[in-house]
Amino acid sequence: MSILSVENVNKRFGGLQALNDVNLEIEAGTVHAIIGPNGAGKSTLLNCFVGRLEPDTGTVTFDGKSLLGIKPHEINQTGVSRVFQTPEIFGELTLLENVMIPAFAKRDGAFTMNAWGSVAGESDMYQKAMDMLDDVGLAEKSNDIAEQLSRGDKRRLELAMCLVQEPKLLLLDEPTAGMARADTNNTIDLMKRIAERGVTMVVIEHDMHVVFSLADKISVLAQGTVIAEDLPENIKGNPKVQEAYLGGAHL
């Protein structure tokens, strides 16, 4: 069953056609990778999913409801969370505070900093945030300041901030970018555990080791157009994909 449906989506920036009649069906409970060369339109497409951009034409439907014209925080409330290319965290706050902010936002629909006065009494929210930090391997650093983390740990913190909201759909834009191989492999293991819980994931990634370790299906974008969509084992040998994505080299 499809949880996210994209039909005939177009997006132009001046003379640049960033997305050209894009169609996608993301099946619930799967990991769907979107790959393609730089400038293919991958991040633009994700921005159309979360309300940061409005398609010029076409439809984006999540769980049977249109996402067009809805503000990003309202889309988040429907069950869509996103991890960005550059981790978006509150650097001056502790890891625990970073995770509690989206936990409150999910529960209350909004979060204001003056609510911190009552945080001490929010034992359930505290425990939920600590459970998420433990889940991503950061519980021992819960009182550390977030900006002091390594890039890999910042990525794990951002994942905890998303997971505490209990998303139905998790969008990950290059989740292992800039990581050392050990951090990358740890992130792959974490994402596998997330997938085992039934969370649907859309992953944009250049690292083919990550893609083929995780993906149930792969869509390939080139110049804003989906040129192939198939199972990972079939994408590997697709000559059109090899030419467009790697100049003829094998994946």
GULOMI-779061 format. One record per residue (C-alpha): chain; x, y, z; residue in one letter. Coordinates in Angstrom, 1 decimal. Example, Ala and Ser with C-alpha at 12.3 -4.5 7.8 and 13.67 -1.06 7.14 Angstrom:
BEGIN
- tinu:px:py:pz:zagu
- A:12.3:-4.5:7.8:A
- A:13.7:-1.1:7.1:S
This chain:
BEGIN
- tinu:px:py:pz:zagu
- A:0.0:0.0:0.0:M
- A:1.3:3.4:-1.0:S
- A:1.9:5.9:1.9:I
- A:3.3:8.7:-0.3:L
- A:2.2:9.4:-3.8:S
- A:3.8:11.9:-6.1:V
- A:2.0:12.6:-9.4:E
- A:3.2:14.8:-12.3:N
- A:5.2:17.1:-10.1:V
- A:7.0:20.0:-11.9:N
- A:9.2:22.7:-10.4:K
- A:11.0:25.4:-12.2:R
- A:13.5:28.1:-10.9:F
- A:13.7:30.7:-13.6:G
- A:15.1:29.0:-16.7:G
- A:15.9:25.8:-14.8:L
- A:13.5:22.9:-14.9:Q
- A:14.4:21.3:-11.5:A
- A:11.7:18.7:-11.5:L
- A:10.1:17.4:-14.7:N
- A:6.9:15.4:-14.5:D
- A:8.0:13.4:-11.5:V
- A:5.9:10.4:-10.4:N
- A:6.7:8.2:-7.4:L
- A:4.9:5.7:-5.2:E
- A:6.4:5.0:-1.8:I
- A:5.2:1.8:-0.3:E
- A:4.4:1.8:3.4:A
- A:7.0:0.0:5.5:G
- A:9.8:0.1:2.9:T
- A:13.1:1.9:2.5:V
- A:13.0:3.8:-0.8:H
- A:16.2:5.3:-2.0:A
- A:16.4:8.2:-4.5:I
- A:19.8:8.5:-6.2:I
- A:21.2:10.6:-9.0:G
- A:24.0:13.0:-9.9:P
- A:24.4:16.4:-8.2:N
- A:21.8:18.8:-9.5:G
- A:19.3:16.0:-10.4:A
- A:16.6:17.5:-8.3:G
- A:16.7:15.1:-5.3:K
- A:16.7:17.7:-2.5:S
- A:14.2:19.9:-4.4:T
- A:11.8:16.9:-4.5:L
- A:12.2:16.3:-0.7:L
- A:11.5:20.0:-0.1:N
- A:8.2:19.5:-2.0:C
- A:7.3:16.7:0.4:F
- A:7.7:18.8:3.5:V
- A:6.3:22.1:2.4:G
- A:9.5:24.1:2.0:R
- A:8.7:24.3:-1.7:L
- A:5.4:24.3:-3.5:E
- A:5.4:22.4:-6.9:P
- A:4.3:24.4:-9.9:D
- A:2.0:21.6:-10.9:T
- A:1.2:18.1:-9.7:G
- A:0.2:16.5:-6.5:T
- A:1.9:15.2:-3.3:V
- A:-0.3:12.9:-1.2:T
- A:0.6:11.4:2.2:F
- A:-1.5:8.8:3.9:D
- A:-4.4:9.8:1.6:G
- A:-4.2:13.6:2.3:K
- A:-2.7:16.3:0.0:S
- A:0.4:18.0:1.4:L
- A:0.1:21.0:-0.9:L
- A:-0.5:24.3:0.7:G
- A:0.2:23.0:4.2:I
- A:2.9:24.6:6.3:K
- A:6.0:22.5:7.2:P
- A:5.1:22.2:10.9:H
- A:1.6:21.0:10.0:E
- A:3.1:18.4:7.7:I
- A:5.4:17.3:10.5:N
- A:2.3:16.9:12.7:Q
- A:0.8:14.5:10.2:T
- A:3.7:12.1:10.7:G
- A:6.4:13.2:8.4:V
- A:9.9:14.0:9.7:S
- A:13.0:15.0:7.8:R
- A:16.8:14.7:8.4:V
- A:18.6:17.4:6.5:F
- A:22.0:17.3:4.6:Q
- A:23.5:19.5:7.4:T
- A:22.3:18.4:10.8:P
- A:19.7:20.9:12.1:E
- A:20.1:20.9:15.9:I
- A:20.1:23.4:18.7:F
- A:23.8:23.7:19.2:G
- A:23.7:25.7:22.5:E
- A:21.4:23.2:24.2:L
- A:22.1:19.8:25.7:T
- A:21.3:16.6:23.8:L
- A:18.4:15.9:26.2:L
- A:16.9:19.4:25.6:E
- A:17.3:18.9:21.8:N
- A:15.2:15.8:21.9:V
- A:12.6:17.1:24.4:M
- A:11.8:20.1:22.1:I
- A:10.3:18.0:19.3:P
- A:8.7:15.7:21.8:A
- A:6.7:18.6:23.3:F
- A:6.0:19.9:19.8:A
- A:4.6:16.5:18.8:K
- A:2.4:16.3:21.9:R
- A:1.2:19.9:22.0:D
- A:1.4:21.0:18.4:G
- A:3.8:23.8:19.3:A
- A:6.7:24.5:21.7:F
- A:7.7:27.7:23.4:T
- A:10.9:28.1:25.4:M
- A:9.0:29.5:28.5:N
- A:7.7:26.0:28.9:A
- A:11.1:24.9:30.2:W
- A:10.0:25.9:33.7:G
- A:7.7:22.9:33.9:S
- A:10.1:20.4:32.2:V
- A:11.3:19.0:35.6:A
- A:7.8:17.7:36.2:G
- A:7.4:16.1:32.8:E
- A:8.8:12.7:33.8:S
- A:7.1:10.9:30.9:D
- A:8.6:13.2:28.3:M
- A:12.0:13.1:30.0:Y
- A:12.0:9.3:29.9:Q
- A:10.8:9.3:26.3:K
- A:13.7:11.6:25.3:A
- A:16.2:9.5:27.2:M
- A:14.9:6.3:25.6:D
- A:15.5:7.9:22.2:M
- A:19.0:9.0:23.1:L
- A:19.7:5.5:24.3:D
- A:18.3:4.1:21.1:D
- A:20.8:6.0:19.0:V
- A:23.7:5.4:21.4:G
- A:23.9:8.9:22.9:L
- A:22.4:8.4:26.4:A
- A:25.7:8.8:28.1:E
- A:26.1:12.2:26.5:K
- A:22.6:13.5:27.4:S
- A:23.9:16.5:29.3:N
- A:26.6:17.4:26.8:D
- A:26.2:20.6:24.7:I
- A:25.1:19.6:21.2:A
- A:27.5:21.8:19.3:E
- A:30.4:19.9:20.8:Q
- A:29.4:16.6:19.1:L
- A:31.2:15.0:16.1:S
- A:29.3:15.1:12.8:R
- A:28.3:11.5:13.2:G
- A:26.9:12.1:16.7:D
- A:25.1:15.2:15.5:K
- A:23.4:13.1:12.8:R
- A:22.4:10.5:15.4:R
- A:21.0:13.3:17.6:L
- A:19.0:14.6:14.7:E
- A:17.6:11.1:14.2:L
- A:16.6:10.9:17.8:A
- A:14.9:14.3:17.4:M
- A:12.9:12.8:14.5:C
- A:12.2:9.4:16.1:L
- A:10.8:10.9:19.3:V
- A:7.9:12.3:17.2:Q
- A:7.0:8.7:16.2:E
- A:6.9:9.5:12.4:P
- A:5.1:7.3:9.9:K
- A:7.5:8.6:7.2:L
- A:11.1:9.5:7.7:L
- A:12.9:11.5:5.0:L
- A:16.7:11.4:5.1:L
- A:18.8:13.7:2.9:D
- A:22.3:12.3:2.6:E
- A:22.3:10.9:6.2:P
- A:25.9:9.7:6.1:T
- A:27.5:12.7:4.3:A
- A:30.9:13.5:5.7:G
- A:31.0:10.5:8.0:M
- A:34.0:8.2:8.4:A
- A:33.3:4.6:7.4:R
- A:32.8:3.4:11.0:A
- A:30.2:6.1:11.6:D
- A:28.6:5.3:8.3:T
- A:28.2:1.6:9.2:N
- A:26.8:2.5:12.6:N
- A:24.3:4.7:11.0:T
- A:23.3:1.9:8.5:I
- A:22.7:-0.4:11.5:D
- A:20.6:2.2:13.2:L
- A:18.5:2.8:10.1:M
- A:18.0:-0.9:9.7:K
- A:16.6:-1.0:13.3:R
- A:14.3:1.9:12.5:I
- A:13.1:0.1:9.4:A
- A:12.4:-3.1:11.4:E
- A:9.9:-1.1:13.4:R
- A:7.9:-0.4:10.3:G
- A:8.9:3.2:9.8:V
- A:8.8:4.1:6.1:T
- A:11.9:5.8:4.9:M
- A:12.9:7.8:1.8:V
- A:16.7:8.1:1.6:V
- A:18.7:10.4:-0.7:I
- A:22.3:9.2:-0.7:E
- A:25.4:9.3:-2.9:H
- A:27.2:6.4:-1.0:D
- A:26.2:3.3:-2.9:M
- A:27.3:1.1:0.0:H
- A:24.6:2.8:2.1:V
- A:22.0:2.6:-0.7:V
- A:22.4:-1.1:-1.4:F
- A:22.6:-1.9:2.3:S
- A:19.2:-0.4:3.0:L
- A:17.0:0.1:0.0:A
- A:14.0:-2.1:-1.0:D
- A:13.5:0.0:-4.1:K
- A:15.6:2.6:-5.9:I
- A:14.4:5.6:-8.0:S
- A:17.0:7.3:-10.2:V
- A:16.7:11.0:-10.9:L
- A:18.6:12.7:-13.8:A
- A:18.0:16.4:-14.8:Q
- A:14.7:16.4:-12.8:G
- A:13.3:13.3:-14.4:T
- A:12.9:9.7:-13.0:V
- A:14.8:7.7:-15.6:I
- A:14.6:4.3:-13.7:A
- A:12.8:2.7:-10.8:E
- A:13.5:-0.9:-9.8:D
- A:14.8:-3.3:-7.2:L
- A:18.4:-2.7:-6.2:P
- A:19.8:-5.7:-8.0:E
- A:18.3:-4.5:-11.3:N
- A:19.4:-0.9:-10.9:I
- A:23.0:-2.0:-10.6:K
- A:23.1:-3.3:-14.1:G
- A:20.9:-0.7:-15.8:N
- A:23.0:0.9:-18.6:P
- A:20.8:4.0:-18.6:K
- A:21.5:4.5:-14.9:V
- A:25.2:3.9:-15.3:Q
- A:25.4:6.4:-18.1:E
- A:23.4:9.1:-16.4:A
- A:24.7:8.6:-12.9:Y
- A:28.2:7.5:-13.3:L
- A:29.2:8.3:-16.9:G
- A:29.0:4.6:-17.9:G
- A:30.9:3.2:-14.9:A
- A:29.4:0.3:-13.0:H
- A:27.5:1.0:-9.7:L
